[in-house]
């Protein structure tokens, strides 16, 4: 059995200072998703699993919903199962769609439920904030009650040992972090969205799928992509395939002993096609300096440029290796 896993498409995610730049980012997200589905067809996979945060907002505009579901409607023609659960950005519920009823291959799971595939049962576990451990225990009991059946859990949760960001923060022993160490052997794999970094944890029993696109400068050091999982009885092999990402760059400028920030800016080169973050540390920017930045870097000429923060308190340059 062959599976393509992707996650955190964040349809509707905008970036930039102009309407055109924001539209470009939205279009990029749909284009990447559509291309990955074409890869799924080419690779002759049996199913595609989506780990949540389908949309960037819990109430996306109708045109954003229609655009995503139109892509899936075309994909359904290939008789490949598509299973998705909602994430935290979806507020644990995906918008209603007739695809659930018109196609036996499209499954949007807004509650804990199981989809039977040829060799395995996929248990969908939508994002849950309040009591994920309690719900996870119920899933465990279900798996234990069917020892001869193989399972995959598809979810959007925090797992103990997961790391994120250029500073490699690790989630451990929190009320909302989950563990699979005492699950039975017939749980083959747990696939999760939520953390945008692809990683394998908990003795390879938990695989974070990662995201298709970067939605934060905290992801600047991470490759984006999808997984192809080859499953044979209780054995699986996971391969990560990277995708092209928008170039990003962070310039951190220490202005603690600088009276004129223009002196610092003269030493950097800003490319208009890159996503750029100018980060000032050491002291707060003066109102006149903020106005100067807007004049020096007008939105129409630098649509992908951001200034941050206005009130800095810590240097992060070592995180970005710049």
C-alpha positions as CSV (number, residue, x, y, z in Angstrom):
1,X,0.0,0.0,0.0
2,X,1.3,3.5,-0.9
3,X,0.3,6.7,0.8
4,X,1.0,10.3,0.1
5,X,0.8,12.5,3.2
6,X,0.6,16.3,3.2
7,X,-0.5,18.8,5.8
8,X,-1.1,22.5,6.7
9,X,-2.0,23.9,3.3
10,X,-3.4,27.0,5.0
11,X,-5.5,28.0,2.0
12,X,-6.1,31.7,2.1
13,X,-2.8,32.5,3.8
14,X,-1.7,36.0,2.7
15,X,1.7,37.6,2.8
16,X,2.8,41.0,1.7
17,X,2.0,44.7,1.8
18,X,0.0,45.0,-1.4
19,X,-3.1,43.3,-2.8
20,X,-1.1,41.8,-5.6
21,X,1.4,40.3,-3.3
22,X,-1.3,38.8,-1.1
23,X,-3.0,37.3,-4.2
24,X,0.3,35.9,-5.3
25,X,0.8,34.1,-2.0
26,X,-2.7,32.7,-2.1
27,X,-2.3,31.4,-5.6
28,X,1.1,29.9,-4.7
29,X,-0.6,27.8,-2.0
30,X,-3.2,26.4,-4.3
31,X,-0.7,25.7,-7.1
32,X,1.6,23.7,-4.7
33,X,-1.3,21.7,-3.5
34,X,-2.6,21.0,-7.0
35,X,0.9,19.9,-8.1
36,X,1.3,17.5,-5.2
37,X,-2.0,15.9,-6.0
38,X,-0.7,15.4,-9.6
39,X,2.4,13.7,-8.1
40,X,0.0,11.4,-6.1
41,X,-1.6,10.3,-9.4
42,X,1.8,9.8,-11.0
43,X,3.2,7.8,-8.1
44,X,0.1,5.6,-8.2
45,X,-0.7,6.0,-4.5
46,X,-3.7,4.3,-2.9
47,X,-4.6,7.3,-0.8
48,X,-3.7,10.9,0.2
49,X,-3.9,11.9,3.9
50,X,-4.1,15.5,4.9
51,X,-3.1,16.3,8.5
52,X,-5.2,19.4,9.0
53,X,-5.2,23.2,8.8
54,X,-6.7,22.9,5.4
55,X,-7.6,26.6,5.6
56,X,-5.8,29.5,7.3
57,X,-9.0,30.7,9.0
58,X,-12.0,29.0,10.6
59,X,-14.4,30.9,8.4
60,X,-12.7,31.2,5.0
61,X,-14.3,33.2,2.2
62,X,-16.6,31.2,-0.1
63,X,-14.2,31.7,-3.1
64,X,-11.4,30.1,-1.1
65,X,-13.5,27.1,-0.1
66,X,-14.8,26.7,-3.7
67,X,-11.3,26.8,-5.1
68,X,-10.0,24.1,-2.8
69,X,-12.9,21.8,-3.3
70,X,-12.8,22.2,-7.0
71,X,-9.3,20.9,-7.1
72,X,-10.4,17.9,-4.9
73,X,-13.4,17.3,-7.2
74,X,-11.1,16.9,-10.1
75,X,-8.8,14.7,-8.1
76,X,-11.7,12.4,-7.2
77,X,-11.9,11.3,-10.8
78,X,-8.7,9.2,-10.3
79,X,-10.4,6.9,-7.7
80,X,-7.8,7.7,-5.0
81,X,-9.0,8.1,-1.5
82,X,-8.5,11.6,0.0
83,X,-8.8,11.8,3.8
84,X,-8.5,15.0,5.8
85,X,-9.2,16.1,9.3
86,X,-9.5,19.7,10.5
87,X,-6.8,21.5,12.5
88,X,-6.7,24.3,15.0
89,X,-6.8,27.0,12.2
90,X,-10.0,25.2,11.0
91,X,-11.3,25.4,14.5
92,X,-11.7,21.6,14.4
93,X,-14.4,21.8,11.6
94,X,-14.0,21.9,7.9
95,X,-16.6,23.7,5.8
96,X,-19.4,21.5,4.5
97,X,-19.1,20.1,1.1
98,X,-21.1,17.8,-1.2
99,X,-17.9,16.0,-2.0
100,X,-18.5,13.9,1.1
101,X,-21.7,12.7,-0.4
102,X,-21.0,12.7,-4.1
103,X,-17.7,10.8,-4.0
104,X,-17.0,7.7,-1.9
105,X,-13.3,8.6,-2.2
106,X,-13.4,12.0,-0.5
107,X,-13.5,12.0,3.3
108,X,-13.6,15.1,5.5
109,X,-13.7,13.9,9.1
110,X,-15.1,16.5,11.4
111,X,-15.4,14.0,14.3
112,X,-13.4,11.0,15.3
113,X,-14.2,8.3,12.7
114,X,-12.6,5.6,10.7
115,X,-12.1,5.1,7.0
116,X,-11.6,1.5,5.9
117,X,-8.9,1.1,3.3
118,X,-7.7,-2.2,1.7
119,X,-5.0,-3.0,4.3
120,X,-5.5,-0.6,7.2
121,X,-8.1,1.5,9.1
122,X,-7.4,5.2,9.2
123,X,-8.7,6.8,12.3
124,X,-9.3,10.5,11.9
125,X,-8.7,12.6,15.1
126,X,-9.6,16.3,14.5
127,X,-7.7,18.9,16.5
128,X,-8.8,19.0,20.2
129,X,-7.5,21.6,22.6
130,X,-9.3,20.9,25.9
131,X,-8.8,17.2,26.5
132,X,-6.8,15.5,23.8
133,X,-5.4,12.9,26.2
134,X,-8.8,11.7,27.1
135,X,-9.8,11.4,23.5
136,X,-6.5,9.7,22.6
137,X,-7.2,7.1,25.3
138,X,-10.6,6.3,23.6
139,X,-8.8,5.7,20.3
140,X,-6.3,3.4,22.1
141,X,-9.2,1.4,23.5
142,X,-10.6,1.0,20.0
143,X,-7.3,-0.2,18.6
144,X,-6.8,-2.7,21.5
145,X,-10.3,-4.1,20.9
146,X,-9.4,-5.1,17.3
147,X,-5.9,-6.8,17.7
148,X,-6.0,-8.4,14.2
149,X,-6.6,-5.1,12.5
150,X,-3.9,-2.6,11.5
151,X,-4.4,1.1,12.1
152,X,-3.0,4.5,11.2
153,X,-4.0,7.6,13.2
154,X,-4.4,10.8,11.3
155,X,-4.4,13.8,13.6
156,X,-3.4,17.4,14.3
157,X,-2.0,17.4,17.8
158,X,1.1,18.0,19.9
159,X,3.2,15.0,20.7
160,X,5.9,14.6,23.4
161,X,9.3,15.3,21.8
162,X,8.2,17.4,18.9
163,X,10.4,20.3,18.0
164,X,9.9,23.5,16.1
165,X,11.5,26.8,15.1
166,X,15.1,27.7,14.5
167,X,15.7,27.5,18.3
168,X,14.6,23.8,18.3
169,X,12.1,24.2,21.1
170,X,10.9,20.8,22.3
171,X,7.5,20.0,23.7
172,X,7.7,17.8,26.7
173,X,5.4,16.7,29.5
174,X,2.7,19.2,28.9
175,X,-1.0,18.6,29.6
176,X,-1.7,18.6,25.9
177,X,1.2,16.5,24.6
178,X,0.5,12.9,23.7
179,X,2.4,9.7,23.8
180,X,2.1,6.4,21.9
181,X,4.6,4.3,23.9
182,X,1.9,2.0,25.4
183,X,-0.2,1.6,22.3
184,X,-0.4,-1.9,20.9
185,X,1.6,-3.1,17.9
186,X,-1.3,-3.0,15.6
187,X,-1.1,0.8,15.6
188,X,1.4,1.0,12.7
189,X,1.9,4.8,12.5
190,X,0.5,8.1,13.8
191,X,0.6,10.9,11.2
192,X,0.1,14.5,12.5
193,X,-0.1,18.0,11.2
194,X,0.2,21.1,13.4
195,X,4.0,21.3,13.7
196,X,5.3,22.6,10.4
197,X,8.6,20.7,10.5
198,X,8.8,17.2,9.1
199,X,10.1,14.9,11.9
200,X,9.9,11.4,13.2
201,X,9.6,11.0,17.0
202,X,8.6,8.4,19.7
203,X,10.7,5.5,18.2
204,X,9.4,6.4,14.7
205,X,5.8,5.7,15.8
206,X,4.8,9.4,15.3
207,X,5.6,11.2,12.1
208,X,5.0,14.9,11.7
209,X,4.1,15.5,8.0
210,X,5.2,19.1,7.9
211,X,3.7,21.8,5.8
212,X,3.6,22.5,2.0
213,X,4.4,26.2,2.4
214,X,6.2,28.5,4.9
215,X,3.8,30.7,6.8
216,X,6.3,32.2,9.3
217,X,9.9,33.4,9.4
218,X,10.4,30.9,12.2
219,X,10.3,28.3,9.4
220,X,13.1,29.9,7.4
221,X,15.6,27.0,8.1
222,X,13.1,24.3,7.3
223,X,12.4,22.5,4.0
224,X,8.8,22.1,3.0
225,X,7.4,19.1,1.2
226,X,5.3,15.9,1.5
227,X,5.8,12.3,2.5
228,X,5.3,9.1,0.5
229,X,4.8,6.1,2.8
230,X,5.1,2.5,1.5
231,X,3.3,0.1,3.8
232,X,3.7,-3.7,3.9
233,X,1.8,-5.4,6.7
234,X,3.4,-4.0,9.9
235,X,6.4,-2.5,8.2
236,X,6.5,1.0,6.6
237,X,9.1,3.1,4.9
238,X,8.7,6.9,4.8
239,X,10.4,9.2,2.3
240,X,10.3,13.0,2.5
241,X,10.2,14.9,-0.8
242,X,11.1,18.6,-0.6
243,X,9.3,21.3,-2.5
244,X,10.5,24.7,-3.8
245,X,9.8,27.4,-1.2
246,X,9.7,31.2,-1.5
247,X,13.2,32.6,-0.6
248,X,13.2,34.2,2.8
249,X,15.8,36.3,4.6
250,X,16.1,38.0,8.0
251,X,18.3,41.0,8.6
252,X,18.7,41.7,12.3
253,X,20.1,45.2,12.9
254,X,21.4,46.3,16.3
255,X,20.6,50.0,16.7
256,X,21.4,50.4,20.4
257,X,24.3,52.7,19.6
258,X,22.9,54.1,16.4
259,X,21.4,57.5,16.0
260,X,20.5,57.2,12.3
261,X,19.2,53.8,11.2
262,X,20.0,54.7,7.6
263,X,23.6,53.9,8.4
264,X,22.7,50.3,9.1
265,X,20.4,50.0,6.1
266,X,23.2,51.1,3.7
267,X,25.0,47.8,4.5
268,X,22.3,45.4,3.4
269,X,20.9,44.4,0.0
270,X,17.2,43.9,-0.3
271,X,15.9,41.8,-3.2
272,X,12.3,42.6,-4.2
273,X,11.4,38.9,-5.0
274,X,12.5,37.7,-1.5
275,X,10.4,37.7,1.6
276,X,12.5,40.0,3.8
277,X,12.2,40.7,7.5
278,X,14.1,43.7,8.9
279,X,14.4,43.2,12.6
280,X,15.7,46.0,14.7
281,X,17.0,45.3,18.2
282,X,18.7,47.1,21.0
283,X,16.2,49.9,21.5
284,X,12.7,50.9,20.4
285,X,12.3,52.6,17.0
286,X,11.4,56.2,17.1
287,X,8.2,57.4,15.4
288,X,10.3,59.4,12.9
289,X,12.4,56.2,12.1
290,X,9.2,54.2,11.5
291,X,8.0,56.9,9.0
292,X,11.5,56.9,7.4
293,X,11.3,53.1,6.8
294,X,7.9,53.5,5.1
295,X,9.4,56.2,2.8
296,X,12.6,54.3,2.1
297,X,10.8,51.0,1.4
298,X,7.5,51.9,-0.2
299,X,5.0,49.0,-0.5
300,X,4.7,49.2,-4.2
301,X,8.4,48.7,-4.7
302,X,9.0,46.3,-1.7
303,X,5.7,44.3,-1.4
304,X,7.3,41.4,0.5
305,X,9.3,43.5,3.0
306,X,8.4,43.6,6.7
307,X,9.7,45.6,9.7
308,X,9.7,44.0,13.1
309,X,9.6,44.5,16.0
310,X,8.8,48.1,17.1
311,X,9.7,47.2,20.7
312,X,12.4,44.5,20.6
313,X,13.7,42.8,23.7
314,X,15.9,40.0,22.5
315,X,18.4,39.2,19.7
316,X,17.5,36.3,17.5
317,X,20.2,36.5,14.8
318,X,22.0,33.4,16.1
319,X,18.8,31.4,15.3
320,X,18.9,32.3,11.6
321,X,22.7,31.8,11.2
322,X,23.0,35.3,9.8
